[in-house]
Amino acid sequence: MISEVHGRLRDATRVDHDRLEARMDILARIVTAESRRELVERFHGLHAEAEAALAPSLASLPGLDFETRRRSVQLAADLATLGGKAVPPSDAAVPAGVAEALGRMYVLEGSTLGGRVIRRTVEARGDSMVGLSFLDPYGDRVGERWRAFLAVLDAQARTPDDVEAMVRGAVAGFHHAERRLCDEPVNV
């Protein structure tokens, strides 16, 4: 069952989500060693920037367990495996508060669901998962972790303004992801 907050976020970001997914074409970008390394570099930059911007608002939020949701360390390890180097993150805009930060986190956490699907597709094709462990960071616990995240969203959505701030954050999160992960600038 989809909660009201989750439904609102999903509906408000559907166009952004679909556009990012279409533009990313991850399966094509992991075929060669060079393109795989470049993609992981971009993902590392995205997560390092987002985590730095979100930590002040979310690190101590009850029930979130923010530290275990960080993926930049895993991405740095994947990058090292591929012979790349993590570059220091650029500054990302700091969210206006907890609700907006949770909206941005919605994008990162949601990607764990899609990443699991991508991992299964890669394995079914017989392709290597070397340097791509970040796609499925929670393994068999992905559903449990997603539900726990949604419970935090619901608990923090105390007012309609909170929900609107979450929506703003999620839209901003998708735009940030698109800027970091895609070649051409986003025009929205």
Backbone as a printed PyTorch tensor [residue, N CA C, xyz], in Angstrom:
tensor([[[  0.8430,  -1.1770,   0.0000],
         [  0.0000,   0.0000,   0.0000],
         [  0.8940,   1.2490,   0.0000]],

        [[  0.5310,   2.1970,  -0.8090],
         [  1.2900,   3.4410,  -0.9240],
         [  0.6750,   4.4810,  -0.0020]],

        [[  1.5200,   5.0680,   0.8390],
         [  1.0310,   6.1050,   1.7460],
         [  0.6920,   7.3610,   0.9480]],

        [[ -0.0440,   8.2490,   1.5800],
         [ -0.4200,   9.5040,   0.9250],
         [  0.8200,  10.3150,   0.5400]],

        [[  1.7910,  10.3750,   1.4510],
         [  3.0150,  11.1380,   1.1790],
         [  3.7920,  10.5040,   0.0250]],

        [[  3.9630,   9.1950,   0.0760],
         [  4.6850,   8.5040,  -0.9950],
         [  3.9730,   8.7130,  -2.3300]],

        [[  2.6630,   8.5920,  -2.3380],
         [  1.9000,   8.8110,  -3.5640],
         [  2.0790,  10.2200,  -4.1040]],

        [[  2.0680,  11.1770,  -3.2150],
         [  2.2400,  12.5790,  -3.6210],
         [  3.6270,  12.8030,  -4.2190]],

        [[  4.6510,  12.2650,  -3.5760],
         [  6.0100,  12.3990,  -4.0980],
         [  6.1550,  11.6940,  -5.4430]],

        [[  5.6380,  10.4910,  -5.5250],
         [  5.7390,   9.7310,  -6.7730],
         [  5.0490,  10.4710,  -7.9180]],

        [[  3.8410,  10.9520,  -7.6640],
         [  3.0940,  11.6560,  -8.7110],
         [  3.7680,  12.9700,  -9.1100]],

        [[  4.2620,  13.7050,  -8.1280],
         [  4.8690,  15.0140,  -8.3980],
         [  6.2000,  14.9050,  -9.1380]],

        [[  6.8540,  13.7590,  -9.0370],
         [  8.1710,  13.6010,  -9.6590],
         [  8.1650,  12.6240, -10.8330]],

        [[  7.0040,  12.1470, -11.2140],
         [  6.9360,  11.1300, -12.2800],
         [  7.6540,  11.5900, -13.5560]],

        [[  7.3870,  12.8040, -14.0030],
         [  8.0060,  13.3050, -15.2380],
         [  9.5210,  13.3950, -15.0690]],

        [[  9.9760,  13.9210, -13.9320],
         [ 11.4180,  14.0360, -13.6760],
         [ 12.0710,  12.6580, -13.6190]],

        [[ 11.4200,  11.7210, -12.9450],
         [ 11.9360,  10.3580, -12.8200],
         [ 12.0470,   9.7040, -14.1920]],

        [[ 10.9770,   9.7820, -14.9680],
         [ 10.9780,   9.1500, -16.2860],
         [ 12.0290,   9.7640, -17.2030]],

        [[ 12.1700,  11.0920, -17.1580],
         [ 13.1640,  11.7660, -17.9990],
         [ 14.5780,  11.3310, -17.6050]],

        [[ 14.8640,  11.3120, -16.3120],
         [ 16.1940,  10.9020, -15.8540],
         [ 16.4820,   9.4640, -16.2640]],

        [[ 15.5410,   8.5900, -16.0470],
         [ 15.7350,   7.1840, -16.3970],
         [ 16.0240,   7.0280, -17.8950]],

        [[ 15.2690,   7.7460, -18.7290],
         [ 15.4740,   7.6630, -20.1760],
         [ 16.8320,   8.2350, -20.5840]],

        [[ 17.2150,   9.3300, -19.9760],
         [ 18.4770,   9.9740, -20.3400],
         [ 19.6920,   9.2080, -19.8350]],

        [[ 19.5410,   8.5190, -18.7200],
         [ 20.6710,   7.8150, -18.1130],
         [ 21.1580,   6.6520, -18.9630]],

        [[ 20.2560,   5.8090, -19.4040],
         [ 20.5930,   4.6160, -20.1800],
         [ 21.7750,   3.8750, -19.5450]],

        [[ 21.6050,   3.5250, -18.2900],
         [ 22.6870,   2.9040, -17.5190],
         [ 23.2180,   1.6460, -18.1890]],

        [[ 22.3400,   0.8130, -18.7010],
         [ 22.8010,  -0.4510, -19.2790],
         [ 23.7670,  -0.2300, -20.4420]],

        [[ 23.5670,   0.8210, -21.2050],
         [ 24.4990,   1.1290, -22.2960],
         [ 25.7940,   1.7350, -21.7650]],

        [[ 25.7190,   2.4120, -20.6330],
         [ 26.8820,   3.1340, -20.1100],
         [ 27.8050,   2.2720, -19.2610]],

        [[ 27.4910,   1.0050, -19.1080],
         [ 28.3740,   0.1320, -18.3240],
         [ 29.0550,  -0.9190, -19.1900]],

        [[ 28.9100,  -0.8100, -20.5020],
         [ 29.4400,  -1.8280, -21.4040],
         [ 30.9630,  -1.7770, -21.4870]],

        [[ 31.5420,  -0.5940, -21.6490],
         [ 33.0010,  -0.5000, -21.7390],
         [ 33.5770,  -0.0790, -20.3910]],

        [[ 34.8350,  -0.4150, -20.1800],
         [ 35.4900,  -0.0580, -18.9140],
         [ 35.5160,   1.4540, -18.7230]],

        [[ 35.7970,   2.1890, -19.7940],
         [ 35.8840,   3.6470, -19.6890],
         [ 34.5270,   4.2710, -19.3570]],

        [[ 33.4900,   3.8420, -20.0520],
         [ 32.1720,   4.4320, -19.7860],
         [ 31.6480,   4.0160, -18.4180]],

        [[ 31.9690,   2.8100, -17.9870],
         [ 31.5570,   2.3630, -16.6490],
         [ 32.2350,   3.2220, -15.5870]],

        [[ 33.5400,   3.4260, -15.7290],
         [ 34.2780,   4.2470, -14.7600],
         [ 33.7180,   5.6750, -14.7260]],

        [[ 33.4470,   6.2310, -15.8880],
         [ 32.9130,   7.5910, -15.9580],
         [ 31.5430,   7.6700, -15.2800]],

        [[ 30.7160,   6.6680, -15.4770],
         [ 29.3960,   6.6480, -14.8450],
         [ 29.5250,   6.5710, -13.3250]],

        [[ 30.4040,   5.7060, -12.8380],
         [ 30.5880,   5.5760, -11.3920],
         [ 31.1770,   6.8630, -10.8170]],

        [[ 32.0580,   7.5310, -11.5450],
         [ 32.5640,   8.8380, -11.0970],
         [ 31.4140,   9.8240, -10.9170]],

        [[ 30.5020,   9.8350, -11.8640],
         [ 29.3580,  10.7400, -11.7810],
         [ 28.4530,  10.3830, -10.6030]],

        [[ 28.2030,   9.0990, -10.4180],
         [ 27.3820,   8.6840,  -9.2790],
         [ 28.0600,   9.0540,  -7.9610]],

        [[ 29.3760,   8.8810,  -7.9050],
         [ 30.0870,   9.2510,  -6.6840],
         [ 29.9270,  10.7410,  -6.4110]],

        [[ 30.1060,  11.5610,  -7.4310],
         [ 29.9320,  13.0020,  -7.2540],
         [ 28.5390,  13.3540,  -6.7720]],

        [[ 27.5410,  12.7280,  -7.3640],
         [ 26.1540,  12.9680,  -6.9510],
         [ 25.9560,  12.6450,  -5.4790]],

        [[ 26.3620,  11.4500,  -5.0790],
         [ 26.1200,  11.0260,  -3.7000],
         [ 26.9700,  11.8020,  -2.7010]],

        [[ 28.2230,  12.0650,  -3.0390],
         [ 29.0730,  12.8240,  -2.1160],
         [ 28.5040,  14.2210,  -1.8870]],

        [[ 28.0720,  14.8790,  -2.9620],
         [ 27.4770,  16.2140,  -2.8240],
         [ 26.1840,  16.1630,  -2.0240]],

        [[ 25.3150,  15.2360,  -2.3930],
         [ 24.0140,  15.1500,  -1.7230],
         [ 24.1820,  14.8130,  -0.2470]],

        [[ 25.0370,  13.8620,   0.0650],
         [ 25.2270,  13.4680,   1.4630],
         [ 25.7630,  14.6250,   2.2940]],

        [[ 26.6960,  15.3850,   1.7460],
         [ 27.2320,  16.5400,   2.4780],
         [ 26.1450,  17.5780,   2.7290]],

        [[ 25.2770,  17.7850,   1.7470],
         [ 24.2050,  18.7760,   1.8960],
         [ 23.1000,  18.2920,   2.8310]],

        [[ 22.8370,  16.9910,   2.8460],
         [ 21.7290,  16.4430,   3.6320],
         [ 22.1000,  16.1390,   5.0800]],

        [[ 23.3520,  15.8440,   5.3340],
         [ 23.7650,  15.4260,   6.6780],
         [ 23.3680,  16.3970,   7.7820]],

        [[ 23.5340,  17.7100,   7.6120],
         [ 23.1530,  18.6050,   8.7130],
         [ 21.6850,  18.4770,   9.1280]],

        [[ 20.8150,  18.1900,   8.1860],
         [ 19.3880,  18.0750,   8.4990],
         [ 18.9770,  16.6700,   8.9100]],

        [[ 19.6820,  15.6470,   8.4060],
         [ 19.1760,  14.2820,   8.5520],
         [ 20.0170,  13.3530,   9.4220]],

        [[ 21.2550,  13.7230,   9.7300],
         [ 22.1510,  12.7930,  10.4260],
         [ 21.5940,  12.2830,  11.7450]],

        [[ 20.8620,  13.1110,  12.4590],
         [ 20.3560,  12.6750,  13.7670],
         [ 18.8420,  12.4760,  13.7810]],

        [[ 18.2270,  12.4020,  12.6180],
         [ 16.7740,  12.2280,  12.5500],
         [ 16.3930,  10.8270,  13.0240]],

        [[ 15.5310,  10.7240,  14.0380],
         [ 15.1490,   9.4070,  14.5640],
         [ 14.5380,   8.5040,  13.4900]],

        [[ 14.9950,   7.2620,  13.4870],
         [ 14.4440,   6.2560,  12.5960],
         [ 15.0730,   6.1980,  11.2160]],

        [[ 15.8150,   7.2280,  10.8240],
         [ 16.3690,   7.2620,   9.4680],
         [ 17.6480,   6.4470,   9.3450]],

        [[ 18.5030,   6.4970,  10.3470],
         [ 19.7930,   5.8120,  10.3010],
         [ 20.5940,   6.2850,   9.0780]],

        [[ 20.7370,   7.6020,   9.0020],
         [ 21.3430,   8.2630,   7.8420],
         [ 22.7170,   7.6990,   7.4890]],

        [[ 23.5470,   7.4730,   8.4750],
         [ 24.9230,   7.0330,   8.1930],
         [ 24.9600,   5.7270,   7.4060]],

        [[ 24.0420,   4.8160,   7.6910],
         [ 24.0450,   3.5340,   6.9750],
         [ 23.4390,   3.6530,   5.5820]],

        [[ 22.8730,   4.8050,   5.2800],
         [ 22.2870,   5.0240,   3.9560],
         [ 23.2460,   5.7620,   3.0160]],

        [[ 24.3620,   6.2060,   3.5310],
         [ 25.3600,   6.8820,   2.6900],
         [ 25.9520,   5.8670,   1.7100]],

        [[ 26.1020,   6.2800,   0.4700],
         [ 26.6700,   5.3700,  -0.5340],
         [ 27.9780,   5.8860,  -1.1220]],

        [[ 28.4150,   7.0730,  -0.7280],
         [ 29.6290,   7.6330,  -1.3330],
         [ 30.8700,   6.7960,  -1.0200]],

        [[ 30.9420,   6.1860,   0.1580],
         [ 32.1040,   5.3520,   0.4930],
         [ 32.1200,   4.1080,  -0.3960]],

        [[ 30.9570,   3.4890,  -0.5660],
         [ 30.8510,   2.3180,  -1.4330],
         [ 31.1750,   2.6990,  -2.8840]],

        [[ 30.7090,   3.8620,  -3.2990],
         [ 31.0130,   4.3320,  -4.6530],
         [ 32.5050,   4.6000,  -4.8280]],

        [[ 33.1560,   5.1450,  -3.8110],
         [ 34.6020,   5.3780,  -3.8890],
         [ 35.3460,   4.0500,  -4.0350]],

        [[ 34.8880,   3.0250,  -3.3210],
         [ 35.5010,   1.6970,  -3.4440],
         [ 35.2650,   1.1210,  -4.8390]],

        [[ 34.0470,   1.2630,  -5.3530],
         [ 33.7630,   0.8090,  -6.7210],
         [ 34.6530,   1.5420,  -7.7170]],

        [[ 34.8020,   2.8240,  -7.5150],
         [ 35.6170,   3.6390,  -8.4070],
         [ 37.0800,   3.1940,  -8.3710]],

        [[ 37.5890,   2.9080,  -7.1830],
         [ 38.9670,   2.4270,  -7.0590],
         [ 39.1370,   1.0870,  -7.7850]],

        [[ 38.1410,   0.2200,  -7.6680],
         [ 38.1710,  -1.0660,  -8.3640],
         [ 38.2750,  -0.8680,  -9.8740]],

        [[ 37.6470,   0.1910, -10.3600],
         [ 37.6400,   0.4760, -11.8000],
         [ 38.8310,   1.3250, -12.2440]],

        [[ 39.7180,   1.6670, -11.2980],
         [ 40.8890,   2.4590, -11.6330],
         [ 40.6350,   3.9490, -11.6970]],

        [[ 39.5310,   4.3780, -11.1510],
         [ 39.2080,   5.8010, -11.1300],
         [ 39.5540,   6.4150,  -9.7900]],

        [[ 39.3690,   7.7070,  -9.7040],
         [ 39.6340,   8.4190,  -8.4590],
         [ 38.4300,   9.2710,  -8.1030]],

        [[ 38.0970,   9.2400,  -6.8310],
         [ 37.0190,  10.1010,  -6.3470],
         [ 37.5410,  11.5270,  -6.2740]],

        [[ 36.7610,  12.4410,  -6.7750],
         [ 37.1290,  13.8500,  -6.6850],
         [ 36.2990,  14.4830,  -5.5800]],

        [[ 36.8380,  15.4910,  -4.9100],
         [ 36.0580,  16.1390,  -3.8520],
         [ 34.7530,  16.6790,  -4.4240]],

        [[ 33.6860,  16.5590,  -3.6720],
         [ 32.3950,  17.0250,  -4.1800],
         [ 32.3370,  18.5390,  -4.2800]],

        [[ 31.5580,  18.9970,  -5.2330],
         [ 31.2360,  20.4190,  -5.3080],
         [ 30.1740,  20.6910,  -4.2600]],

        [[ 29.9520,  21.9410,  -3.9930],
         [ 28.9000,  22.2780,  -3.0390],
         [ 27.5410,  22.0960,  -3.6920]],

        [[ 26.6560,  21.4320,  -2.9810],
         [ 25.2650,  21.3130,  -3.4180],
         [ 24.4410,  22.2020,  -2.4960]],

        [[ 23.3560,  22.6990,  -3.0130],
         [ 22.4860,  23.5610,  -2.2110],
         [ 22.0010,  22.8050,  -0.9770]],

        [[ 22.0750,  23.4630,   0.1490],
         [ 21.6120,  22.8630,   1.4030],
         [ 20.0970,  23.0330,   1.4760]],

        [[ 19.3810,  21.9590,   1.7700],
         [ 17.9210,  22.0650,   1.8470],
         [ 17.4740,  23.0020,   2.9600]],

        [[ 16.2730,  23.5450,   2.7890],
         [ 15.7390,  24.5340,   3.7300],
         [ 15.3830,  23.9370,   5.0830]],

        [[ 15.2240,  22.6530,   5.1830],
         [ 14.8720,  22.0310,   6.4550],
         [ 14.7570,  20.5300,   6.3030]],

        [[ 14.2980,  19.8760,   7.3540],
         [ 14.2110,  18.4180,   7.3780],
         [ 13.3020,  17.8900,   6.2740]],

        [[ 12.1330,  18.4910,   6.1010],
         [ 11.1880,  17.9810,   5.1040],
         [ 11.7750,  18.0560,   3.6960]],

        [[ 12.3820,  19.1740,   3.3600],
         [ 12.9930,  19.3020,   2.0340],
         [ 14.1490,  18.3210,   1.8750]],

        [[ 14.9320,  18.1450,   2.9230],
         [ 16.0390,  17.1870,   2.8780],
         [ 15.5180,  15.7680,   2.6640]],

        [[ 14.4250,  15.4230,   3.3160],
         [ 13.8400,  14.0950,   3.1170],
         [ 13.3510,  13.9180,   1.6860]],

        [[ 12.8310,  14.9860,   1.0920],
         [ 12.4340,  14.9060,  -0.3080],
         [ 13.6120,  14.5890,  -1.2080]],

        [[ 14.7440,  15.2070,  -0.9450],
         [ 15.9470,  14.9100,  -1.7320],
         [ 16.4160,  13.4800,  -1.4770]],

        [[ 16.3290,  13.0670,  -0.2210],
         [ 16.7380,  11.7040,   0.1280],
         [ 15.8350,  10.6720,  -0.5460]],

        [[ 14.5910,  11.0310,  -0.7850],
         [ 13.6420,  10.1560,  -1.4770],
         [ 14.2140,   9.7180,  -2.8310]],

        [[ 14.8710,  10.6130,  -3.5130],
         [ 15.4570,  10.3010,  -4.8160],
         [ 16.5910,   9.2920,  -4.6540]],

        [[ 17.4760,   9.5270,  -3.7040],
         [ 18.6130,   8.6270,  -3.4930],
         [ 18.1590,   7.2560,  -3.0260]],

        [[ 17.2330,   7.2320,  -2.0800],
         [ 16.7570,   5.9450,  -1.5660],
         [ 15.9480,   5.1890,  -2.6110]],

        [[ 15.1580,   5.9110,  -3.3840],
         [ 14.3980,   5.2570,  -4.4440],
         [ 15.3010,   4.5950,  -5.4700]],

        [[ 16.4800,   5.1690,  -5.6560],
         [ 17.4060,   4.5930,  -6.6330],
         [ 17.9160,   3.2220,  -6.2000]],

        [[ 17.7990,   2.8890,  -4.9270],
         [ 18.2110,   1.5500,  -4.4940],
         [ 17.2630,   0.4910,  -5.0430]],

        [[ 16.0000,   0.8540,  -5.2400],
         [ 15.0370,  -0.0880,  -5.8230],
         [ 15.3610,  -0.3070,  -7.3020]],

        [[ 15.5700,   0.7890,  -8.0220],
         [ 15.9250,   0.6780,  -9.4350],
         [ 17.2750,   0.0160,  -9.6340]],

        [[ 18.2090,   0.2980,  -8.7380],
         [ 19.5300,  -0.3060,  -8.8310],
         [ 19.4870,  -1.8150,  -8.7190]],

        [[ 18.6060,  -2.3010,  -7.8800],
         [ 18.4630,  -3.7580,  -7.7240],
         [ 17.9550,  -4.3800,  -9.0250]],

        [[ 17.0110,  -3.7220,  -9.6700],
         [ 16.4920,  -4.2010, -10.9590],
         [ 17.6090,  -4.1850, -12.0050]],

        [[ 18.3910,  -3.1170, -12.0120],
         [ 19.5040,  -3.0250, -12.9630],
         [ 20.5090,  -4.1380, -12.7030]],

        [[ 20.8370,  -4.3780, -11.4340],
         [ 21.7810,  -5.4600, -11.1030],
         [ 21.2860,  -6.7850, -11.6620]],

        [[ 20.0260,  -7.0840, -11.4550],
         [ 19.4750,  -8.3550, -11.9480],
         [ 19.5490,  -8.4310, -13.4730]],

        [[ 19.2960,  -7.3260, -14.1390],
         [ 19.3690,  -7.2950, -15.6040],
         [ 20.8010,  -7.5220, -16.0710]],

        [[ 21.7500,  -6.8640, -15.4170],
         [ 23.1670,  -7.0270, -15.7660],
         [ 23.5790,  -8.4840, -15.5950]],

        [[ 23.2040,  -9.0760, -14.4790],
         [ 23.5590, -10.4740, -14.2310],
         [ 22.8760, -11.4080, -15.2250]],

        [[ 21.6180, -11.1370, -15.5620],
         [ 20.8930, -11.9750, -16.5220],
         [ 21.5360, -11.9120, -17.9090]],

        [[ 22.1220, -10.7670, -18.2470],
         [ 22.8160, -10.6250, -19.5340],
         [ 24.1750, -11.3120, -19.5120]],

        [[ 24.6230, -11.7030, -18.3220],
         [ 25.9340, -12.3190, -18.1970],
         [ 27.0630, -11.3080, -18.1150]],

        [[ 26.7230, -10.0470, -17.8820],
         [ 27.7320,  -9.0020, -17.7640],
         [ 28.3090,  -8.9720, -16.3510]],

        [[ 29.4670,  -8.3970, -16.2330],
         [ 30.1510,  -8.2820, -14.9500],
         [ 29.5230,  -7.1890, -14.0820]],

        [[ 29.5180,  -7.4220, -12.7850],
         [ 29.0750,  -6.4160, -11.8180],
         [ 30.2690,  -5.7020, -11.1820]],

        [[ 31.4690,  -5.9140, -11.7060],
         [ 32.6610,  -5.2840, -11.1460],
         [ 32.4890,  -3.7670, -11.1690]],

        [[ 32.6800,  -3.1610,  -9.9980],
         [ 32.5780,  -1.7150,  -9.8750],
         [ 31.1640,  -1.1860,  -9.7910]],

        [[ 30.1960,  -2.0650,  -9.6420],
         [ 28.7960,  -1.6410,  -9.6140],
         [ 28.0690,  -2.0660,  -8.3430]],

        [[ 28.7990,  -2.3510,  -7.2870],
         [ 28.1390,  -2.8040,  -6.0530],
         [ 27.1980,  -1.7470,  -5.4850]],

        [[ 27.4530,  -0.4760,  -5.7980],
         [ 26.6050,   0.6010,  -5.2860],
         [ 25.1670,   0.5020,  -5.7820]],

        [[ 24.9470,  -0.2100,  -6.8830],
         [ 23.5900,  -0.3200,  -7.4200],
         [ 22.6460,  -1.0490,  -6.4690]],

        [[ 23.1680,  -1.9670,  -5.6980],
         [ 22.3250,  -2.7780,  -4.8120],
         [ 22.9320,  -2.7890,  -3.4090]],

        [[ 22.9630,  -1.6290,  -2.7510],
         [ 23.6970,  -1.5200,  -1.4910],
         [ 23.0890,  -2.2960,  -0.3270]],

        [[ 21.8090,  -2.5590,  -0.3740],
         [ 21.1450,  -3.2150,   0.7540],
         [ 20.8820,  -4.6930,   0.5120]],

        [[ 21.1440,  -5.1690,  -0.6790],
         [ 20.9040,  -6.5740,  -0.9780],
         [ 19.4620,  -6.9620,  -0.6980]],

        [[ 19.2880,  -8.0760,  -0.0280],
         [ 17.9450,  -8.5860,   0.2540],
         [ 17.1580,  -7.7090,   1.2210]],

        [[ 17.8000,  -6.7370,   1.8260],
         [ 17.1090,  -5.8470,   2.7740],
         [ 16.5510,  -4.5880,   2.1060]],

        [[ 16.6240,  -4.5000,   0.7850],
         [ 16.2070,  -3.2800,   0.0960],
         [ 14.7540,  -2.9350,   0.3910]],

        [[ 13.8600,  -3.9040,   0.3780],
         [ 12.4490,  -3.6360,   0.6650],
         [ 12.2390,  -3.1540,   2.0870]],

        [[ 12.9020,  -3.8040,   3.0130],
         [ 12.8240,  -3.4190,   4.4300],
         [ 13.3390,  -1.9940,   4.6390]],

        [[ 14.4620,  -1.6820,   4.0130],
         [ 15.0480,  -0.3420,   4.1600],
         [ 14.1500,   0.7250,   3.5160]],

        [[ 13.5390,   0.4060,   2.3790],
         [ 12.6400,   1.3400,   1.7090],
         [ 11.4190,   1.6140,   2.5820]],

        [[ 10.8380,   0.5730,   3.1390],
         [  9.6620,   0.7540,   4.0080],
         [ 10.0210,   1.5730,   5.2450]],

        [[ 11.1980,   1.3600,   5.8020],
         [ 11.6280,   2.1450,   6.9640],
         [ 11.7890,   3.6160,   6.5780]],

        [[ 12.3210,   3.8670,   5.3930],
         [ 12.4560,   5.2490,   4.9260],
         [ 11.0820,   5.8900,   4.7460]],

        [[ 10.1580,   5.1680,   4.1300],
         [  8.8070,   5.7050,   3.9390],
         [  8.1300,   5.9920,   5.2740]],

        [[  8.3990,   5.1760,   6.2830],
         [  7.8310,   5.4190,   7.6140],
         [  8.3530,   6.7390,   8.1880]],

        [[  9.6230,   7.0400,   7.9480],
         [ 10.1840,   8.3190,   8.4010],
         [  9.5270,   9.4700,   7.6440]],

        [[  9.3490,   9.3120,   6.3370],
         [  8.6530,  10.3460,   5.5600],
         [  7.2770,  10.6160,   6.1520]],

        [[  6.5250,   9.5530,   6.3870],
         [  5.1690,   9.7080,   6.9340],
         [  5.1980,  10.4020,   8.2910]],

        [[  6.1460,  10.0180,   9.1350],
         [  6.2280,  10.6030,  10.4790],
         [  6.5850,  12.0870,  10.4290]],

        [[  7.3600,  12.4850,   9.4350],
         [  7.7980,  13.8800,   9.3360],
         [  6.8320,  14.7610,   8.5420]],

        [[  5.8610,  14.1570,   7.8970],
         [  4.8730,  14.9120,   7.1100],
         [  3.7170,  15.3070,   8.0210]],

        [[  3.9980,  16.2380,   8.9090],
         [  3.0160,  16.6190,   9.9350],
         [  1.9870,  17.6230,   9.4260]],

        [[  2.3590,  18.3920,   8.4230],
         [  1.4680,  19.4320,   7.9000],
         [  1.5100,  19.4050,   6.3720]],

        [[  0.5290,  20.0290,   5.7160],
         [  0.6020,  20.1440,   4.2540],
         [  1.8710,  20.8700,   3.7920]],

        [[  2.3470,  21.8250,   4.5740],
         [  3.5920,  22.5200,   4.2190],
         [  4.7860,  21.5660,   4.2310]],

        [[  4.7900,  20.6240,   5.1720],
         [  5.8600,  19.6250,   5.2060],
         [  5.8530,  18.7950,   3.9260]],

        [[  4.6690,  18.3740,   3.5110],
         [  4.5570,  17.5640,   2.2970],
         [  5.0200,  18.3650,   1.0830]],

        [[  4.6310,  19.6240,   0.9990],
         [  5.0590,  20.4650,  -0.1260],
         [  6.5690,  20.6680,  -0.1130]],

        [[  7.1600,  20.8080,   1.0680],
         [  8.6220,  20.9260,   1.1580],
         [  9.2900,  19.6300,   0.6940]],

        [[  8.7020,  18.4920,   1.0300],
         [  9.2350,  17.2110,   0.5560],
         [  9.1730,  17.1350,  -0.9620]],

        [[  8.0640,  17.5890,  -1.5290],
         [  7.9310,  17.5900,  -2.9910],
         [  8.9980,  18.4930,  -3.6100]],

        [[  9.1740,  19.6960,  -3.0740],
         [ 10.2190,  20.5980,  -3.5950],
         [ 11.5930,  19.9310,  -3.5200]],

        [[ 11.8500,  19.2840,  -2.4030],
         [ 13.1310,  18.6030,  -2.2420],
         [ 13.3150,  17.4670,  -3.2330]],

        [[ 12.2660,  16.6930,  -3.4570],
         [ 12.3620,  15.5730,  -4.3980],
         [ 12.5880,  16.0690,  -5.8220]],

        [[ 11.8620,  17.0960,  -6.2150],
         [ 12.0650,  17.6710,  -7.5540],
         [ 13.4980,  18.1920,  -7.6770]],

        [[ 13.9660,  18.9070,  -6.6630],
         [ 15.3500,  19.3990,  -6.6740],
         [ 16.3390,  18.2360,  -6.7170]],

        [[ 16.0320,  17.1570,  -6.0130],
         [ 16.8960,  15.9810,  -6.0170],
         [ 17.0060,  15.3480,  -7.3920]],

        [[ 15.8880,  15.2430,  -8.0930],
         [ 15.9330,  14.7050,  -9.4540],
         [ 16.7110,  15.6220, -10.3820]],

        [[ 16.5410,  16.9260, -10.2340],
         [ 17.2760,  17.8660, -11.0890],
         [ 18.7790,  17.7930, -10.8000]],

        [[ 19.1380,  17.6680,  -9.5290],
         [ 20.5500,  17.5170,  -9.1640],
         [ 21.1100,  16.2350,  -9.7820]],

        [[ 20.3680,  15.1470,  -9.6750],
         [ 20.8170,  13.8760, -10.2520],
         [ 20.9960,  14.0010, -11.7610]],

        [[ 20.0660,  14.6510, -12.4030],
         [ 20.1580,  14.7900, -13.8570],
         [ 21.3650,  15.6410, -14.2520]],

        [[ 21.6230,  16.7060, -13.5160],
         [ 22.8030,  17.5420, -13.8100],
         [ 24.0930,  16.7550, -13.6260]],

        [[ 24.1590,  15.9290, -12.6020],
         [ 25.3950,  15.1940, -12.3030],
         [ 25.5870,  13.9690, -13.1940]],

        [[ 24.4990,  13.3280, -13.5910],
         [ 24.6130,  12.0320, -14.2530],
         [ 24.4870,  12.0650, -15.7720]],

        [[ 23.9460,  13.1300, -16.3060],
         [ 23.6900,  13.1940, -17.7500],
         [ 24.6160,  14.2020, -18.4230]],

        [[ 24.8750,  13.9770, -19.7050],
         [ 25.8220,  14.8170, -20.4370],
         [ 25.3020,  16.2100, -20.7440]],

        [[ 24.1000,  16.3060, -21.2010],
         [ 23.5380,  17.5980, -21.5880],
         [ 22.8420,  18.2390, -20.4020]],

        [[ 22.8680,  19.5610, -20.3090],
         [ 22.1760,  20.2190, -19.1980],
         [ 20.6790,  19.9520, -19.2440]],

        [[ 20.0930,  19.9350, -18.0780],
         [ 18.6540,  19.7270, -17.9750],
         [ 17.9480,  21.0540, -18.2160]],

        [[ 16.9050,  21.0150, -18.9930],
         [ 16.1100,  22.2130, -19.2700],
         [ 14.7240,  22.0240, -18.6860]],

        [[ 14.5550,  22.4340, -17.4540],
         [ 13.2330,  22.3290, -16.8120],
         [ 12.8440,  23.6700, -16.2400]]])
